[in-house]
Structure formats: C-alpha cells, structure tokens
Amino acid sequence: MELIYKSTRNSKETATASMAILKGLANEGGLFVPDQIPAFDVSLEELAKMDYQDVAYNVMKLMLTDFTEEELRHCINSAYDDKFDTKEIAPLVKKAGAYYLELFHGSTIAFKDMALSILPYLLTTSAKKNDVKNEIVILTATSGDTGKAALAGFADVPGTKIIVFYPKNGVSPIQEKQMVTQKGENTFVVGITGNFDDAQTGVKKMFSDVSLGEYLASKGYQFSSANSINIGRLVPQMVYYVYAYTRLVAAGDIKAGDKINVVVPTGNFGNILAAYYAKEMGLPINKFICASNENKVLFDFFASGTYDRNRDFILTTSPSMDILISSNLERLIYKIAGNDAAKNKELMKALTEKGVYTITDEMKNNLSEFYGNYANEAETSATIKKVYESDGYIMDTHTAVAATVFEKYTKETGDKTPTVIASTASPYKFTRSVMNSIDSAYDSQSDFELVDELNRISKVKIPQAIEDIRTAPVRHDTVCDKEEMLDVVKKFLGV
C-alpha cells in the first residue's frame, strides 16, 4: 500500500515519498506529513535479532513506499558503512541511571550524520525515479551540526550543489572550523550576521518564492532541503529509536512490549518528533521528555499551550539548540489539530505575523505524552562534571541538557521507567565548554590542547573528524547580512 504525503498547510497538496524528499518543503511553507503511519509488520522480538541496517530497512520501507527493496537497501548500505567508527552504528551505553544512545559515531561526530549519511542517496534515487534533469541545489540553514553533516554527505555528489548558511557568531569554534574547511567543488558555506532563526527564515523564504523557483528552473536548477523539515531526514531518525529499544530487548533489560521513556535535547523538534512517529508505528514509548536550554520556548509551550518566540535569543554552550522557531513542531501541531491543514495554517500565520499562537484546550490534552523542562548554563555544566566524577563518562553540552532534564523529571514524578537519552554530539565537538565544566583551569589552554587533554582523561580515541581539521586550510570565508542571502545564492550559482 502506497503512503501519501500531505502538506500541513494545504490538504489538497500531496506527494509520493520520493517527491516529498525532492521538494523538501511543501508549497506555502507547509511540511510534508504521512497521511497515516503504518504499524510494524515484523515483531519487536524479530527486530531485536537484526543489525542496524536491517532494522533501518524494516522501518523505512513502511514510510518510503515508492522505493523498491533494491533501491532502499542500496541507500541504507551505502550510508551505514565504515563512515561510522562502530559496527553498532548507534551504541547504547548504560551510565548514571539511564541508557545513552550515542548518535555521534559518524563522520562529523553529531547525530545529524544518522540521517544526512543517507539523504544524498535517497535524494539522487528520488531524482532518477521522477526523471528530474535539473541540478539539485541543497539549501540549508544550520545551528552548527546539520551544516557540516550535510556538506560531508553531499560533497562532490554528481547533480547536486549545497549551500549552507550558519550564524557567524553562534556556533562553537570546532563546528565553524569543520564547516569552513569543507572540501568539494559543489560546496558553499556562508556565515550570516544574525542568528539561526534568521538563517532558517531566509532559507524558507527562498523555498516559498514561486517566481524564484521558476527562474532557477529556467537556468537548470531546483532547490531541495537537508534540514529536518525534509522527510528524507525525519524517516531515518525514526530508525535509531527502534534500534535502541530492540537492543534493550536483546540484552534482556526489558521485555518486548515494556514501555520506555525517551529524553531528547531539542531545538528544531525533528529528533523528538522522529521518536513520536516511531511510537505511532508501534514502539512502546511512555513519555517524550523534551529538554530545552535557556532558549526555552518549547518548555513554555508545553507548560502553557502558547508558543511565543517574542523573547531574547540567548547564545548558550549548546548552540544546536539555540532556536526560537522550532520548525518541526508544526507537524505535531497539525496532528493534534486532527490533521486539520486550515487550522494549522492559521496558527503558523499567527507565528509569522505576530510571533505567537495559542492552541486549544482540546489540542493541549493531546500533548499528554510530552513533558518539557529546561536546564540553565550552570546546571548543564554541573551535570557534565557530576557524571564524569561518578561514572567516568564525559558527555557533550547538549546531552548534558537532556541528562539534567531527565534528573528533574525523575525527581518530580518518581517515574522509574527505563529511559533512553539521545546523546546527540561527541564531547570533542564542544571541547572548551566540556573541559571548563570539569575544571575551569582548563580555559587557559588552546582548543587543540583541550582535545588532547579530553583524550587523556576520557580514554576515548580522538575522532578522525577532529584530527582532520587540526591543520586544514579555510576554504569558505563568505559572510553576509541576512538580507543578502538570496544575492549570495545567485552569485554562487552564476545566475
């Protein structure tokens, strides 16, 4: 049975999975959502006996129904190979009363690799399936990790170009170095004098500009997205929650059918939404614990039912979560509104025009599976130090936000449900913040001295991604104002 994707803002706009992947964003700024989420067609016990690649196939085949088995297995096997430094792809580590799902073993040491390793294969396969002759221009805004993972995935992929916008002063030094040293003749990286929301708004504006799309098509180009708004990002993220659950079954830590909780450090809402979709498919999840940093727009939303981006934007040590407009939340809003595209469109219009919307009490009741909380900078830092001292385990700042919120949740509720915490980045990606949390005396050392010290105290091998940028030359040094983003794109494309 073929799954159809619909726009969250226009129920008449539909697409196959491959067309939704190609387009990235629906018309009028809508997001593509499945018209239903099919149930697993193999048991959790069977999935527990499979490796990551086979679990991926058994999840993704249900969501990407116009891909043949041969096409889908080719995409999966090409993505989840020795680019990852561990055979498990996403290992589970039990520390400090929870199971840490390490999603950072890919080539750019952040969870974005889990989906962005496969997206280029899904996209190029989709282009062939739909007889697309235009060159595909991947247009992406990043708060730090998506950019590098997308650049690495699409570098020198035939028939594509990739343009990444990032906030010039809003990412970690390691994140920036990873992006600006990126190789590939088809890659282009731009720092903007603004924050992530400015970058994301500028990208969405270009996507929804019909006359721009027509002009680019006349020049042989079409836009697509590598952001988590693309369902080609979202579907692969469902896989690792299923994989984590079935590893717990395989280890005998839980029985198939037992419920778990999931804690996700949340910015653009794609990662936690993937867990929600996995539950809709049949994964027994009890609570979705949404962890925010000091940009706590999501915490306030779950507490009050009002989403309000009219507030100060705070730069934190967990920059990938420094977001006030959580794009993927729209998919959840559409769902709790009873899949009502007109109602959702009205709320999103209010967000664009006034920066705020309030859901109905009925919609709020549909959010009972979600719990929101946040961690301030001092709490995040203290958690890194505490878990290092108690368990010898060093986590990055984003994971520490999640671990802090997990502790708040258990104190508040007494819930003893086995819990998986999404560990979204290697501590090596945020070395200064991590090492300063352990001991402020480290602040006098250079970034790469800190890398070596982290290696010494953690006994975790320095990832190749870090070794590669020690001496790599800067290849991208373009900086523009947020109003100049379109001009920069046109110049890069030569149109």
Order of alpha helices (4+ residues) and beta strands (2+ residues): beta-beta-alpha-beta-alpha-alpha-alpha-beta-beta-alpha-alpha-beta-alpha-beta-alpha-beta-alpha-alpha-beta-alpha-beta-alpha-beta-alpha-beta-alpha-alpha-beta-alpha-beta-alpha-alpha-beta-alpha-alpha-alpha-beta-alpha
